[in-house]
Amino acid sequence: SCLLLALPTKLSTSMAFKVAAAARRAVWQHGLLPVQSKLPLVAPCGVRRFSRNSWESGDDVDLDSVAYGFMASQALFTGLEVGVFDQIATAGEKGCSAEVLQKACGVEGPRMTTLLTALTAVKCIRRDPDGLYTLSPNTSKFMVTTSKQYYGDYLLYQIGRQFYHRMGALPEVMKTGKAPSYASWFSDPEVAKTYTQAQHNGSVATAKYLVKKKLQLGGIESMLDVGGGSGAFSYVFTEATPGLKSTVLELPEVCRTGESIKTQQSKDIQDRVNFVELDATSPNWPVSDNSFDIVLMSYISGSVPESVILPLYKNAFKALRPGGRLLVHDFMVNDSLDGPALGALWGLQHVTVNAHGLGLCPAEIIQRMGQAGFEQQKCEAHEMIQGMTKLIVAHKSA
């Protein structure tokens, strides 16, 4: 998992999608009160927005756009899978032909041209009168592996291979209320490894951006990273804060992958980040009361049954020292429950992996924070990844 903290400005689009590179737990092998809010800011010029215009504008639904959108998704994922975008990038400004791409990508026959036509139609690539293909600006910036802003691995390994297939189970889950458990998915070592490694780089990039540009860690000495995945945020936070120690609570197989990734860190960071095996939904955490300055929970509240959210926040309250902060980041909609579209759709996707979970909005989170003992009137809601996620910050009285 990964954590986004309160920002007065938006994350860059690339970083935001890398994080949402936190995304969340899924396994493709298994078919897998008043709130102090900061007003959303306009995205910087040239930064791509997340929400589709057809979803956010107008008074009626664009049925065809919604119904056939999955085809465009698979065209994009397949382009990543077979290396179309990297090969076109390698050809340079002049571009390359379908024949060259067939050979370079190892795809024979006219199906390559069919894929290229689909990618051209949805504006991922461009075709000139001579039949040469070049990349669109967004594709060049975000879907080419050599780009510093690349987040294709997130789309390829998590969205394409995990979440996409799991959404096919939505009708059955809605009818039966039955869905696989996270613990059972991540008991598979390969699944845990694939997810955690794919998540790691994006989480590190975002954590570094936050620490460098926006986040005031202050003199904190200890943090608890609940469901912290690879430990990416813990590595970055401890590196930025001399003496800070972090405990990452995660499922056993995720801890194993996290421990492997930890060996790539400096000896000092390795000594200050500790993994502890635990399903975060357990009623008892293996940590001392009143011992942490910050508890991080990113993409956790939407991943557990609704009945578990309040106990999670109560455990966080017990673990925090007086004056400590709980930071909850997740996919959320507005309190009006009418959007934004991508926040709503992510909430729906979570039904397929958490049939008894809660569709999140700030009011629901803050209400439970108050019930857990936090100062409800001081809770803050911040818009994070535009149209997708929000951060709620709660304070334990000093």
Residue, then its C-alpha position, 0 to 999 in steps of 0.5 A: s500500500c502507499l500513503l498520500l499526505a495533505l498537499p496544498t497543490k496536486l500531485s503530478t499526473s504521472m506520480a498520482f497514477k504511479v501511486a494509485a499504483a497502490a493500489r490495492r489488493a487483488v489477485w488476477q490468478h483468482g479472477l481477481l460532520p463539518v469538514q475543514s476542506k481545501l478546495p480542489l485546485v485546477a490541474p497545472c497546464g499540460v497535465r492530463r486530467f483523470s476523469r473522462n469528460s463524458w462522465e463529468s459533463g452533460d446531464d445524461v449518460d454516454l451509454d456507448s462510451v461506458a459500454y465499450g470502454f473496456m475494449a479501449s482498456q484492453a487495447l492499451f494494456t495489450g500495447l504495453e504487453v507486446g511493447v508497441f509503445d517502446q518500439i515506436a519510441t525507439a524509431g524516433e520522430k519519423g515513426c515506424s511501419a506496421e511491418v516493422l512493429q510486427k517483427a519487433c513485437g513478435v506479432e505476426g499477421p494483420r492483427m497487429t495492424t488491427l491493434l494499431t488502428a484501435l490505438t490510433a482511434v483512441k489517440c494513443i498513437r498517430r498514423d501519418p499518410d505514409g503509414l508510419y506510426t508515432l506516439s501521442p504526447n501523453t503516451s510518449k510521456f507516460m507509457v514508454t519505459t525509458s521515460k522518467q514519468y512512466y507508469g505503465d507497469y502499474l497499468l499492466y500488472q495491477i490494472g490489466r492483470q488484476f483489477y480488470h479481470r476481477m471486475g468481471a465477477l461484479p454481478e455475481v458478488m452483488k447477488t451473493g455477497k461473496a468474494p475472496s479474502y485478501a489474506s487468501w489471495f496474498s497467501d500465494p507467494e507469486v501473487a504477493k511478489t508481483y503486486t508488491q514489486a509493481q507497487h514499490n517504485g511508484s510509491v517511492a517516487t510519490a513519497k520522495y515528492l511529498v517529503k521534498k516538496k510538501l510534507q513536514l515530518g517534524g521531529i517524529e521518532s516513530m511511525l506505524d505503516v499499516g498495510g505498508g506493502s514493500g515499505a516504500f513510504s517507511y524507507v523514504f520517511t526514515e531517510a528524510t528523518p534522522g532517528l525515525k524508526s518505522t514498523v510495517l504491518e503486513l500479510p506474511e507473503v507481502c512481508r517476505t517480498g518487503e524484506s527482500i526489497k529492504t535489502q536494497q536499502s542502505k544499512d542505516i535504513q534497514d536497521r530502522v525499518n521493521f516488518v511485522e507479520l499481521d493481517a491488519t483486520s486482526p483485533n490485536w496489533p503486536v505493538s505497544d500503546n502510546s508509542f507512535d507519532i504517526v499511523l499511516m493507513s493508505y488504501i486500507s479502509g476501503s479494503v476491509p469489511e465495514s465492521v472492521i474500519l472502526p476497530l482499525y481506527k481504535n487500534a490506531f488511536k491506542a498506538l498513537r502517542p498524545g498529539g499523534r496523527l492518523l492519516v487515512h488515504d483512499f479512493m473516496v467520493n464527495d459527501s454528496l455521493d454523486g461523484p467524482a466518477l473515478g472515485a465512485l468506480w474504484g469504490l465499485q471495483h472494491v466490492t469485487v474484492n471486499a463484498h462487505g466493505l464501505g463506499l468511502c467519503p470524508a463524512e463516513i471516515i470522520q464519523r468513525m474517527g470521532q467514535a474511535g476517540f480522535e478530535q472529530q472537530k479537528c479532522e481535515a479532509h484534503e483532495m488528493i489525486q484529482g477525481m480519485t482519492k482524498l486524505i483525512v487527517a485525525h489528531k489525538s489530543a495532546 
